[in-house]
Structure formats: C-alpha cells, structure tokens
Amino acid sequence: MYRSKKSVAAALTSFGAITAALVLTAPAAPAAVTAVGVAPGLSFGSSTAFGTNCSYIATATAAPGDVIGFFDATGTFDPGGWITVPSSGTVTAKWTPLIPGNHTVFAVHNSSAFVSTTATVGNGVNLGPVCLVLP
C-alpha cells in the first residue's frame, strides 16, 4: 500500500510539472497594431488638411514592448525604422509627405501585421509651425 501512495504522489507531481511547462511554453496571442492615425496639426488652406513638405504626427497603438515601424511610399518618418512601444502603448513619428495626392500611412508590426489610414495631401508651403495648403 505504501508504494501505491508513493506512485500516486509521483504521478501527480509529474502531471503538475508537465501542466506548468505547457502553460509556460504556450504560444502567445498574435501581436498586432490596433490603430494608426495622423493628426493634421496647424495646417490651413482650401484643399486638404495635409500639405507636402510639412510635418505631422503619426500615432500607432500596440502592446508595450512590441516593435512598430511606419511606412508611406511617398513620405518620410522621423524616427525611421523600428520603434519599441513604451508602457503607454503608443508610438509616434513625424510624417512628412513629399508629393501631393492620396497617401496610405501604414503602421507595421515586426510580425508583419499592419493597419493603415489614408490622407489626401495638397501642395504645402511650410511656414515653420504652420502649413499653408494650396489647391
């Protein structure tokens, strides 16, 4: 009888260890960028809220510790490249569109998940803190 209790205890201990190992090695939920947006800032004019050669703040939301990059085929971002999401869950970069027209701004997670937003950009005259957007 003594052996049987010892065997049951060993089996329960093994079961507990295996269960704990499975929980600790289970795959995490897929990482994702949950939102992206671009604030128009101090732009004015008759055509659109965004102008070429003027800068705007792009913001993306993701889990703290994730790595995000911004992309627009006809614009630049500062900082460029990958940005680690801080504890606030948001990252920002300065976006400068280079040509007028329709732009798609992407926030890309290093797992390849992404979200995007669109912006129509007019010809801008950068006046320092403000942007005059021409038709």
Summary of the structure (lengths in Angstrom):
residues: 135
radius of gyration: 24.8
end to end distance: 91.8
largest distance: 91.8
contacts: 388
relative contact order: 0.24
helix: 18%
strand: 48%
